Amino acid sequence: MWSKFVQILKDPSYKRFWIALVVSVMLHAFLLGKIDFTLPSLKKEMHLIEARIQMPKAVVKKVEVSKPASPVEPSEPVVEPKVDEIVEPEVTATTVEPIVPNPEVVPVEENLPQLQNSQAEESQLAQQEEPQPEDIGLVINENAYQYVETDFDVRTKIDGIAEGKAKIIYNLIDNNRYQLKWLTEGNGLVALFFPDLLQTSEGVLTKTGLQPNSYLYQFGNKTDKTRTANFDWQAKKVMSQTSKGIRTDDLPEGAQDLLSFMYQFMYVAPLQTMQIHIATGKKLATYDYSFEGEENINSELGEIKTIHIMHSGIDTDERTELWLAIDYQYVPVKIRKIENTGKVIEMVATRINTNRPTINN
């Protein structure tokens, strides 16, 4: 049956029938409102196009400036608007003037030696213009005595009676070499218990005062009480020798011995330096002296104005005191030594002679 129906469809005689049937069906459907068929409107509608105006970002290109012969006006920075953006207003960027190098200026690396020399010259000029500080070094007395002979009374109690005599002689030979001798002698019964004490110091006179080469301390004929010190200024060493042996210490500048340091005050006044390195014959020690004030002492020479200085041992009762005569170029006129045992040796000047004796032929 289906094949028969297909043959009917293919038959051209039925073609008009089928067209009329289809048109009839569509017309009936339209009239009955079953199909809503709307033709497209041909009226033109307005389409809204939205556009925003955006200021383009200014892009300033770096302009490399070569060394011109004369200053060159900088060019306007280049502004590149972005693509697909509408740029209606004219954009004006702030002009940045580049630094135009001076053709006469030499690079820092090449000009560094000249700059350093210039700074050095300016520093020297500034130092010359500024007041220079005063020399705070030692003030040397160039008119010190060439000869001093001092006699002393020797006491074994503070302000006691004289129990012996002593003499210290300072002698400068040829303005170059010095000799110092100290001899103490007891009187009467004292001499039986206290043998003579001899001290000597020899050396040279330098631009800073006395410079000892040798020192001797000899107490009578007792070898165990004898000691010496020998100074090697070239090697900067001092050798101290006693009956117990030899000791070597480093030798600092300006070091003295127990005798020379008292007459060094003729050249370097007290209070300029109150710390002194002293070779005692046993060792090299550093002594700190304190200023005890100015005092007037009574003696056979009359009233003498002095500067009183003192050295005290640490944790001991031992001390050494000196009274230096202001009117006699600070030579010692009173010496007091107090030992750990409480023993006192005090010397007070009775005569001062600064005239070298005449040698009789």
C-alpha angles and dihedrals in degrees: 000000000000092000090052090052091052091052091053089053091051093048108105092212090069094049095092090046093057094047092051090049094052093047091049092053094049093048092051091049093051093049092050093051095240095127122049105207116177122185116220116262115249093200113117115242124207114248117209114229113191118204129179125203110222125183109238119237113255113237114199113202118212110245115208109219118205121208103280125199089236134016112288124210109243116246124242114270114256115247117200115193118213119256119260092020121119110232112188106152118069111247119218115195124203109261114237112202111217121221108260109213119234108244090215094059114099118217115265094247093055094042096046098098091049091048092051092048090049092051091048091051091049090049091051091049091049091051091050092050095047117078110259118233117254120257106266094190124116117299108227121208105227092185097059119144116277091201131026126171117184128183120204140191111229120218133182094203130052107268089352129141122289113270099170148001134249136186131196120192124190116191128178112201121204090344087282116067125050133199126196126189129181119185123179121190130182125225126230115325092359090068089060092060100031115047121203117290117215125189126174135179128186131181146108137290114244135178088271096048132258120010112188122214099181139012131192130193114184123173107195113296095319108125092195088060095050122096138164140195126205121194123213103189094177093056092034092233135125122200118207118196130192134155087277095059145270127312126190124205134178110264116227123202115274095021116159139187129240092272105033095052091066092057094040085079088073088067102030111034117227118266092038088091124005098179115080131178107221131186108214098183089256099061144328112270137177115235124198114203125201127210109242096182140259115305138179114223127196118229141146085277089060126244112346124195110225145173111233118213129171141193118204125194118237113259091350138095091233115117141157122212130191132192109200119199112237093200093047100055092266098296111159115265097168128033126180126184121185115187130205090260090057093252112151129208113182127177125190123187118247099172138018122193121182097175115098110234116252113248110230115218 
